[in-house]
Amino acid sequence: MALAVRGWDAFTGLDREFDQLIRGAFAGRGGSGQAFAPAADVLRDGSDLVFRLDLPGVDVEQDVAVEVADGTLAISGSRATRAEAPAEGDEEAPRALVRELRGGSFSRRFRLPKGVTGDQVEADYDRGVLEVRVRGALEQATPTKVTIRARNASE
């Protein structure tokens, strides 16, 4: 009698469980309210701070807010998910086989240097990238010489 020996890997199940755990942690919780956090770069351009966020498919005029308050730059908004539920009996309608595009509300907050006001902030949107520039955020305060007054002990 011949026995067929197959390779057995004790970690196969562990790998699968780990992948599911990680996917679940970053995928949000089902439904159309799946949260996501847009990728961001923070750059220095001279004395300016530049924040770039990937926001493809977002109507920035309607669905995004940029605010400066209490030393924090807050960028928040939402991205609609495309719910393509076919009508009942419509066999030719597209059906999602894999859904990786996330939608829902998002909020990103960045600490700003002291003294930055909303007047220094401007935002532009081009080809799916929101760029928020904080003019002069990294300017060094100009040193001021302080005059020392001499006081006589007899006064």
Buried (B, 14 or more C-beta within 10 A) or exposed (E): EEEEEEEEEEEEEEEEEEEEEEEEEEBBEEEEEBBBEBEBEEEEEEEBBBBBBEBEEBEBEEBBEBEBEEEEBBBBBBBEBEEEEEEEEEEEEEEEEEEEEBBBEBEBEBEBEEEBEEEBBEBEBEEEBBBBBBBEBBEEEEEEEEEEEEEEEEE
